[in-house]
C-alpha cells in the first residue's frame, strides 16, 4: 500500500512538471494571439451589432408612439386591491408610480380604496 502511494506521487510530480513546461513554452504566444483576435472581434463585430440593434429598437418605438392611443382607464373592482397603505407618500401610489403611465388611485376615482367602508377591509378584519 505504501509503494502505491509513492508511485502515485511520483507520477503526479512528473505530470505536473510536463504540464508546466508545455504550457509555458507553447501557450504564451497562442494566448496573446487569441486575446488579440477576441479584442478585435469585440470592437469590430459586437459593438456595431449592439448599436444597430439599439437603432432598430429606437426607430420601431418612434413609429409605434406616433399612432399609439392609450385606452381609457376602467377601475375594475378586482384590481388594485390594497389591504394596507404603502409606507411612503400618500399610501395609494406604488414605489415606482409613474403618473404618465399609471392611473391615479385616488379615492374619488376608485370605489375599492382603503377606508372603513371598503368591502375588502371588512372581509379581512373579522
C-alpha positions as CSV (number, residue, x, y, z in Angstrom):
1,X,0.0,0.0,0.0
2,X,2.9,2.3,0.8
3,X,4.5,1.6,-2.6
4,X,1.3,2.5,-4.3
5,X,1.3,5.9,-2.6
6,X,4.9,6.5,-3.6
7,X,4.3,5.6,-7.2
8,X,1.2,7.8,-7.5
9,X,3.1,10.8,-6.0
10,X,6.0,10.3,-8.5
11,X,3.6,10.1,-11.4
12,X,1.8,13.2,-10.2
13,X,5.0,15.1,-9.8
14,X,6.2,14.1,-13.3
15,X,2.9,15.0,-15.0
16,X,2.8,18.4,-13.2
17,X,6.4,19.2,-14.4
18,X,5.5,18.2,-18.0
19,X,2.3,20.3,-17.9
20,X,4.2,23.4,-16.7
21,X,6.8,23.0,-19.4
22,X,4.2,22.6,-22.2
23,X,2.0,25.5,-21.0
24,X,5.0,27.8,-20.5
25,X,6.5,27.4,-23.9
26,X,3.7,27.0,-26.5
27,X,0.7,28.7,-24.8
28,X,2.3,32.1,-24.3
29,X,2.2,33.2,-27.9
30,X,-1.1,31.4,-28.6
31,X,-2.7,33.2,-25.6
32,X,-1.6,36.6,-26.8
33,X,-2.9,35.9,-30.4
34,X,-6.3,34.6,-29.1
35,X,-6.8,37.6,-26.8
36,X,-5.9,40.0,-29.7
37,X,-8.4,38.2,-32.0
38,X,-11.2,38.4,-29.5
39,X,-10.5,42.0,-28.8
40,X,-10.7,42.8,-32.5
41,X,-13.9,40.8,-32.8
42,X,-15.4,42.6,-29.9
43,X,-14.8,46.1,-31.3
44,X,-15.5,45.2,-35.0
45,X,-18.5,42.9,-34.7
46,X,-20.1,43.0,-31.2
47,X,-20.2,46.8,-30.5
48,X,-21.6,47.7,-34.0
49,X,-24.1,44.9,-33.7
50,X,-25.4,46.3,-30.4
51,X,-25.5,49.8,-31.9
52,X,-27.6,48.5,-34.9
53,X,-30.0,46.7,-32.6
54,X,-30.4,49.8,-30.4
55,X,-31.1,52.0,-33.5
56,X,-33.6,49.4,-34.8
57,X,-35.5,49.4,-31.5
58,X,-35.4,53.2,-31.3
59,X,-36.9,53.6,-34.8
60,X,-39.6,51.0,-34.1
61,X,-40.5,52.7,-30.8
62,X,-40.8,56.1,-32.6
63,X,-43.1,54.5,-35.2
64,X,-45.2,52.8,-32.6
65,X,-45.5,56.0,-30.5
66,X,-46.7,58.0,-33.5
67,X,-50.0,56.1,-33.8
68,X,-50.5,54.6,-30.3
69,X,-53.6,55.7,-28.4
70,X,-53.8,55.0,-24.7
71,X,-57.0,53.2,-23.7
72,X,-59.3,54.8,-21.2
73,X,-58.8,53.6,-17.6
74,X,-61.5,51.3,-16.2
75,X,-61.4,50.8,-12.5
76,X,-62.2,47.2,-12.2
77,X,-63.0,46.1,-8.6
78,X,-60.8,43.1,-8.6
79,X,-57.6,45.0,-9.5
80,X,-55.5,47.3,-7.3
81,X,-56.9,46.0,-4.0
82,X,-55.0,47.3,-1.1
83,X,-55.1,45.5,2.3
84,X,-52.9,48.2,3.9
85,X,-51.4,51.5,2.8
86,X,-47.9,51.8,1.3
87,X,-45.5,53.3,3.9
88,X,-44.4,56.1,1.5
89,X,-46.2,59.1,0.1
90,X,-49.9,59.2,0.4
91,X,-50.1,55.4,0.7
92,X,-52.0,54.9,-2.5
93,X,-49.2,55.0,-5.1
94,X,-46.7,52.2,-5.5
95,X,-43.0,52.9,-5.1
96,X,-42.5,53.0,-8.9
97,X,-45.6,55.1,-9.7
98,X,-45.4,57.0,-13.0
99,X,-48.2,59.5,-13.5
100,X,-47.9,59.4,-17.3
101,X,-48.4,55.6,-17.4
102,X,-50.1,54.5,-14.2
103,X,-53.6,55.6,-13.3
104,X,-54.3,57.8,-10.3
105,X,-55.5,55.7,-7.5
106,X,-57.3,58.5,-5.6
107,X,-60.4,57.6,-3.6
108,X,-62.6,59.8,-5.8
109,X,-62.0,57.6,-8.8
110,X,-61.9,54.1,-7.4
111,X,-64.7,52.5,-5.4
112,X,-62.5,50.0,-3.6
113,X,-59.9,52.1,-1.8
114,X,-58.8,51.8,1.8
115,X,-61.1,53.0,4.4
116,X,-63.7,51.8,6.9
117,X,-66.3,51.4,4.1
118,X,-64.1,49.2,2.0
119,X,-65.6,45.7,1.4
120,X,-62.1,44.2,1.3
121,X,-61.3,45.8,4.6
122,X,-64.4,44.3,6.2
123,X,-63.6,40.9,4.8
124,X,-60.0,40.9,6.1
125,X,-60.8,42.3,9.6
126,X,-63.3,39.8,11.0
